[in-house]
Amino acid sequence: MKKFLFLLFCIPSVICAQSRLSDQAVISVITFGPWQGELYSAFGHSAFRVYDPAQQIDEAYNYGVFNFNQPNFYINFARGYMYYQLGVFEYPRFRDVYIYYNRYIHEQVLNLTPAQKQKVYEYLQWNALPENEQYRYDYFFDNCATKMPGVILRTLGDSVKFDGTYIKTSYSIRELTDLYLAKQPWGDLGIDVCLGSEIDRKASPYEYMFLPDYVESGFDHATITHNGIPVPLVKEKRIVYESRPEDDPKGLPHPLYVFSAVALIAIILTLIDWRRKKLSTWFDAMVFTATGLIGLLLIFLWFATDHKSSYNYNILWALPTNIVAAIALIRQPGWLKKYSLIVGIISVITLLVWPFLPQKLNISLIPIVVTIACRALIRYRLQKAS
């Protein structure tokens, strides 16, 4: 059943020939609630609806469509060259998929004149043409949610004003993301590791609208000028479907618990190694290999991609050179002792300056840094004594 609904959701309707909307037409912004079943759905979704009963039009314009079959899909996704596209769907089918997954649906009917409705509609139809449908996707600055205010401002210009004074918080983009990932701690960890300090700057009220909930709030507080007089941009708000309470999704234990167990093992092994004056090289090889591979990933994301990641301070614990150290453990060259000391010192300093770094590092990583410090320093101490 889920597969069937997915197919219905993914097959766009045929775009009708451009027509003039009747006086009965309405254009709405639709906000769909978050769903914790998948990481990408945890933030919710936004779309336009064009409804004109006189012209038998009831369409959803969805900027969240992507094609797995596009050339070099996975490489482009990793490098930040992901292209999404605008898809046009029969609105009732589109709506019912979200109801099936128990995601709330709020509809904001926009307060537009007939001429303004026509202008927005013509732009959406133009944008949905095969030669115009694709756009360069960005996680935070150009996604399915940001397209809602973006399209309205592009088509209606200065007549629309988004008043951000209702925003009373001073969240960064990362903190805004965290609000939606409390039930997705592993997904949150992945984002925190891969995306650097660029998303730790304070978000402007307009930038809050990379999230669908804030798109809804932003439109609620926006105005449009009619005959020289500013009036609310939202004419009417409808609760199409209100989601039912659900149990929290079950999954892996929280990464803080998992990594704390790893740190505990590291501390116990360190005490044992100290007493017997012999290193648990197998464990160190695992730590150096894992952190080294993550470091190589960070270097790739940093220099070989187009993600707006800026400096990534996770490099302080995920040193890419650790992969070389892991290989060197086979023969134990002399330089490995000094390298262990350097890694240990960097790890201790990282723990001390953790709260003051320009980038908010995920707290679940603290046990990992403790593990690295313990193993690097005991390795230096025992190698120095030998």
C-alpha positions as CSV (number, residue, x, y, z in Angstrom):
1,M,0.0,0.0,0.0
2,K,2.8,2.4,0.9
3,K,4.6,1.7,-2.4
4,F,1.3,2.4,-4.3
5,L,0.8,5.7,-2.5
6,F,4.4,6.6,-3.2
7,L,4.0,6.0,-6.9
8,L,0.9,8.2,-6.9
9,F,2.8,10.9,-5.2
10,C,5.7,10.8,-7.5
11,I,3.9,10.8,-10.9
12,P,3.2,14.4,-11.9
13,S,0.1,15.4,-13.7
14,V,0.1,16.7,-17.2
15,I,0.5,20.5,-17.3
16,C,-2.6,22.0,-18.9
17,A,-2.3,24.7,-21.5
18,Q,-2.0,28.1,-19.9
19,S,-5.4,29.6,-19.2
20,R,-6.8,32.6,-17.6
21,L,-8.0,32.0,-14.1
22,S,-11.6,32.9,-13.2
23,D,-12.7,35.1,-10.4
24,Q,-13.3,32.0,-8.3
25,A,-9.6,31.0,-8.4
26,V,-7.5,31.0,-5.2
27,I,-3.8,30.5,-4.7
28,S,-2.7,29.0,-1.4
29,V,0.5,28.1,0.4
30,I,0.2,24.6,1.8
31,T,2.3,23.5,4.8
32,F,2.7,19.8,5.6
33,G,3.9,18.7,9.0
34,P,7.1,16.9,9.9
35,W,7.2,13.1,9.8
36,Q,9.9,11.2,11.8
37,G,9.9,8.2,9.5
38,E,12.8,9.6,7.4
39,L,15.4,12.2,8.0
40,Y,14.4,14.3,4.9
41,S,10.8,14.4,6.1
42,A,11.6,15.5,9.6
43,F,11.4,19.2,8.7
44,G,8.0,19.2,7.0
45,H,7.2,20.4,3.4
46,S,5.7,23.3,1.6
47,A,3.9,23.7,-1.8
48,F,1.6,26.0,-3.7
49,R,-2.0,25.1,-4.5
50,V,-3.9,26.6,-7.5
51,Y,-7.6,26.0,-7.2
52,D,-10.1,27.2,-9.8
53,P,-13.4,25.3,-9.8
54,A,-14.6,27.2,-12.9
55,Q,-11.6,26.0,-14.9
56,Q,-11.5,22.6,-13.2
57,I,-8.0,23.3,-11.9
58,D,-6.8,21.9,-8.6
59,E,-3.0,21.6,-8.8
60,A,-0.2,21.4,-6.3
61,Y,3.1,22.9,-7.4
62,N,5.9,21.1,-5.5
63,Y,9.5,22.3,-5.6
64,G,10.7,19.1,-3.7
65,V,11.0,16.7,-6.7
66,F,14.3,15.1,-7.6
67,N,15.2,12.4,-10.1
68,F,17.3,9.4,-9.0
69,N,18.1,8.8,-12.7
70,Q,19.7,12.1,-13.4
71,P,23.3,11.7,-14.5
72,N,25.8,11.2,-11.7
73,F,23.1,11.5,-9.0
74,Y,25.0,10.3,-6.0
75,I,28.2,12.0,-6.9
76,N,26.4,15.3,-7.5
77,F,24.5,14.9,-4.2
78,A,27.7,14.4,-2.3
79,R,29.4,17.3,-4.0
80,G,26.5,19.7,-3.5
81,Y,25.5,19.9,-7.1
82,M,22.0,18.4,-6.5
83,Y,19.3,19.6,-8.8
84,Y,15.6,19.5,-7.7
85,Q,12.7,20.4,-9.9
86,L,9.2,21.8,-9.8
87,G,6.6,19.1,-10.3
88,V,2.8,19.7,-10.9
89,F,0.4,17.2,-9.2
90,E,-3.3,16.7,-8.8
91,Y,-3.8,18.3,-5.5
92,P,-6.3,15.8,-4.0
93,R,-3.8,12.9,-4.6
94,F,-0.9,15.0,-3.4
95,R,-2.8,15.9,-0.2
96,D,-4.0,12.4,0.6
97,V,-0.5,11.0,0.7
98,Y,0.4,13.3,3.5
99,I,-2.9,12.5,5.3
100,Y,-1.9,8.8,5.0
101,Y,1.4,9.4,6.7
102,N,-0.4,11.4,9.4
103,R,1.2,14.8,8.6
104,Y,-0.8,17.8,9.4
105,I,-1.9,20.1,6.5
106,H,-2.4,23.8,6.8
107,E,-3.6,25.9,3.9
108,Q,-3.1,29.7,3.7
109,V,-5.3,31.3,1.1
110,L,-3.5,34.3,-0.3
111,N,-5.1,37.7,-0.4
112,L,-4.4,38.4,-4.1
113,T,-6.2,40.4,-6.7
114,P,-7.2,38.6,-9.9
115,A,-4.3,40.2,-11.7
116,Q,-1.9,39.1,-9.0
117,K,-3.3,35.5,-9.0
118,Q,-2.8,35.4,-12.8
119,K,0.7,36.6,-12.5
120,V,1.7,34.0,-9.9
121,Y,-0.1,31.2,-11.9
122,E,1.6,32.1,-15.1
123,Y,5.0,32.1,-13.4
124,L,4.4,28.7,-11.9
125,Q,3.4,27.3,-15.2
126,W,6.4,28.8,-16.9
127,N,8.6,27.4,-14.1
128,A,7.1,23.9,-14.6
129,L,8.1,23.7,-18.2
130,P,10.8,21.1,-18.9
131,E,13.4,23.7,-19.8
132,N,12.7,25.7,-16.6
133,E,11.8,23.1,-14.0
134,Q,15.2,22.4,-12.5
135,Y,17.0,24.5,-9.9
136,R,20.2,24.1,-7.9
137,Y,19.2,22.8,-4.5
138,D,20.7,24.1,-1.3
139,Y,19.8,22.6,2.1
140,F,19.2,26.0,3.8
141,F,19.1,28.8,1.2
142,D,17.2,27.4,-1.8
143,N,14.9,24.5,-1.1
144,C,11.2,23.7,-1.4
145,A,10.3,25.9,1.6
146,T,12.3,29.0,0.5
147,K,10.6,28.8,-2.9
148,M,7.3,29.9,-1.3
149,P,8.3,33.5,-0.3
150,G,10.8,33.5,-3.2
151,V,8.2,33.0,-5.9
152,I,5.8,35.5,-4.3
153,L,8.5,38.2,-4.1
154,R,9.7,37.5,-7.6
155,T,6.2,37.8,-9.1
156,L,4.7,40.5,-6.9
157,G,7.8,42.5,-6.0
158,D,7.8,45.3,-3.4
159,S,4.0,45.0,-3.0
160,V,4.7,42.1,-0.5
161,K,6.5,42.7,2.8
162,F,7.6,39.9,5.2
163,D,7.7,41.4,8.7
164,G,10.2,39.4,10.7
165,T,9.7,41.3,14.0
166,Y,7.6,38.5,15.3
167,I,10.8,36.4,15.6
168,K,11.9,36.8,19.2
169,T,14.7,34.2,19.1
170,S,18.2,34.4,17.8
171,Y,18.8,30.9,16.6
172,S,21.6,29.9,14.2
173,I,20.7,27.8,11.3
174,R,22.1,24.8,13.1
175,E,20.0,25.4,16.1
176,L,16.9,25.7,14.0
177,T,17.8,22.4,12.4
178,D,18.3,20.9,15.9
179,L,14.7,21.8,16.8
180,Y,13.4,19.2,14.3
181,L,15.9,16.5,15.0
182,A,15.4,15.7,18.7
183,K,13.9,12.4,17.6
184,Q,16.6,11.8,14.9
185,P,19.8,12.0,17.0
186,W,21.9,10.0,14.5
187,G,20.7,12.2,11.6
188,D,21.4,15.3,13.7
189,L,24.9,13.9,14.4
190,G,25.6,13.4,10.7
191,I,24.5,17.0,9.9
192,D,26.6,18.4,12.8
193,V,29.7,16.5,11.6
194,C,29.4,17.2,7.9
195,L,28.3,20.8,7.9
196,G,30.7,23.4,9.2
197,S,30.6,26.8,10.9
198,E,28.7,28.6,8.1
199,I,25.4,27.4,9.6
200,D,26.4,28.6,13.1
201,R,25.9,32.2,12.3
202,K,22.7,33.9,13.5
203,A,19.8,33.4,11.0
204,S,17.9,36.5,9.9
205,P,14.1,36.3,10.3
206,Y,13.8,35.8,6.5
207,E,16.3,32.9,6.6
208,Y,14.1,31.1,9.2
209,M,11.9,30.4,6.3
210,F,14.1,27.5,5.1
211,L,11.8,25.6,7.4
212,P,8.1,25.1,6.4
213,D,6.7,25.9,9.8
214,Y,8.4,29.3,9.6
215,V,7.2,29.8,6.0
216,E,3.7,29.4,7.5
217,S,4.5,31.9,10.3
218,G,6.2,34.2,7.8
219,F,3.2,34.4,5.5
220,D,0.9,34.9,8.6
221,H,2.9,38.1,9.4
222,A,3.3,39.3,5.8
223,T,1.4,42.1,4.1
224,I,0.5,43.0,0.5
225,T,-0.3,46.4,-0.8
226,H,-3.8,46.9,-2.4
227,N,-4.6,50.4,-3.7
228,G,-1.8,51.8,-1.6
229,I,-2.9,50.2,1.6
230,P,-1.0,47.3,3.2
231,V,-3.3,44.4,4.0
232,P,-2.6,40.9,5.4
233,L,-1.1,38.6,2.7
234,V,-3.1,35.6,4.1
235,K,-6.8,36.0,3.5
236,E,-7.9,32.8,5.1
237,K,-6.3,30.0,7.0
238,R,-7.7,26.4,6.9
239,I,-6.8,23.4,8.9
240,V,-7.1,20.7,6.2
241,Y,-5.9,17.9,8.4
242,E,-4.6,17.8,12.0
243,S,-2.2,14.9,12.7
244,R,-2.9,12.4,15.5
245,P,-0.4,11.9,18.3
246,E,2.0,9.0,17.6
247,D,4.6,7.1,19.5
248,D,8.2,8.1,19.1
249,P,10.0,6.2,16.4
250,K,12.2,3.3,17.7
251,G,15.7,3.0,16.5
252,L,19.3,2.8,17.5
253,P,20.3,3.9,21.0
254,H,21.2,7.6,21.3
255,P,24.8,8.2,20.0
256,L,25.7,9.8,23.3
257,Y,25.1,6.4,25.0
258,V,26.9,4.5,22.3
259,F,29.9,6.7,22.3
260,S,30.0,6.9,26.1
261,A,30.2,3.1,26.1
262,V,33.1,3.3,23.7
263,A,34.8,5.9,26.0
264,L,34.3,3.7,29.0
265,I,36.0,0.8,27.1
266,A,38.8,3.1,26.2
267,I,39.3,4.2,29.8
268,I,39.3,0.6,31.1
269,L,41.7,-0.5,28.4
270,T,44.0,2.4,29.2
271,L,44.1,1.5,32.9
272,I,44.8,-2.2,32.0
273,D,47.5,-1.2,29.5
274,W,49.1,1.1,32.2
275,R,49.2,-1.7,34.7
276,R,50.6,-4.4,32.3
277,K,52.8,-1.9,30.4
278,K,51.5,-3.2,27.0
279,L,49.3,-1.4,24.5
280,S,46.0,-2.6,23.1
281,T,47.1,-1.8,19.5
282,W,44.0,-3.4,18.0
283,F,41.7,-0.8,19.7
284,D,44.0,2.1,18.7
285,A,43.9,0.9,15.1
286,M,40.1,0.9,15.2
287,V,40.0,4.5,16.7
288,F,42.6,5.9,14.3
289,T,41.0,4.3,11.2
290,A,37.4,5.5,12.1
291,T,38.4,9.0,12.9
292,G,40.9,9.2,9.9
293,L,38.2,8.1,7.5
294,I,35.8,10.7,8.9
295,G,38.6,13.3,8.5
296,L,39.0,12.4,4.9
297,L,35.3,12.9,4.4
298,L,35.5,16.3,5.9
299,I,38.4,17.3,3.7
300,F,36.3,16.1,0.7
301,L,33.3,18.1,1.8
302,W,35.4,21.1,2.5
303,F,37.5,21.3,-0.6
304,A,35.9,19.1,-3.3
305,T,32.3,20.1,-3.0
306,D,30.1,23.2,-3.3
307,H,28.4,22.9,0.1
308,K,28.4,26.2,2.1
309,S,30.2,24.5,4.9
310,S,33.0,27.0,5.6
311,Y,35.5,25.9,8.3
312,N,34.6,22.6,9.9
313,Y,36.0,22.4,13.5
314,N,35.3,18.6,13.6
315,I,38.7,18.3,12.0
316,L,40.2,18.9,15.5
317,W,39.2,15.3,16.5
318,A,38.8,13.7,13.1
319,L,42.3,14.2,11.8
320,P,42.7,12.7,8.3
321,T,46.3,11.9,9.2
322,N,45.0,9.3,11.6
323,I,44.5,6.9,8.7
324,V,48.2,7.0,8.2
325,A,48.8,6.4,11.8
326,A,46.5,3.4,11.8
327,I,48.5,1.9,9.0
328,A,51.8,2.7,10.8
329,L,50.7,0.7,13.8
330,I,51.7,-2.4,11.9
331,R,55.4,-1.6,12.1
332,Q,55.4,1.0,14.9
333,P,57.8,3.6,13.4
334,G,59.6,6.1,15.7
335,W,57.6,9.1,14.6
336,L,54.4,7.4,15.9
337,K,55.3,8.3,19.5
338,K,55.5,12.1,18.8
339,Y,52.4,11.9,16.6
340,S,50.5,10.3,19.5
341,L,51.6,13.1,21.8
342,I,50.4,15.7,19.3
343,V,47.1,14.0,18.9
344,G,46.6,13.7,22.6
345,I,47.4,17.4,23.2
346,I,45.0,18.5,20.4
347,S,42.3,16.3,21.9
348,V,42.7,17.8,25.4
349,I,42.7,21.3,24.0
350,T,39.6,20.6,22.0
351,L,37.8,19.4,25.1
352,L,38.9,22.6,27.0
353,V,37.8,25.0,24.3
354,W,34.7,23.1,23.3
355,P,32.1,25.7,24.6
356,F,34.0,28.5,22.9
357,L,34.5,27.2,19.4
358,P,32.8,29.2,16.6
359,Q,31.1,26.0,15.6
360,K,28.7,24.2,17.8
361,L,30.0,20.6,17.9
362,N,27.6,17.8,18.8
363,I,27.8,16.9,22.4
364,S,27.7,13.2,21.6
365,L,31.2,13.5,20.3
366,I,32.7,14.4,23.6
367,P,33.2,10.7,24.6
368,I,34.9,10.2,21.2
369,V,37.4,13.0,21.9
370,V,38.0,11.5,25.4
371,T,38.7,8.2,23.8
372,I,41.2,9.7,21.4
373,A,42.9,11.6,24.2
374,C,43.2,8.5,26.5
375,R,44.6,6.2,23.8
376,A,47.0,8.8,22.2
377,L,48.5,9.8,25.6
378,I,48.8,6.3,27.0
379,R,50.5,5.3,23.7
380,Y,53.0,8.1,24.0
381,R,53.6,7.4,27.7
382,L,54.3,3.7,27.2
383,Q,56.3,4.1,24.0
384,K,58.4,6.7,25.7
385,A,59.1,4.4,28.7
386,S,60.0,1.5,26.4
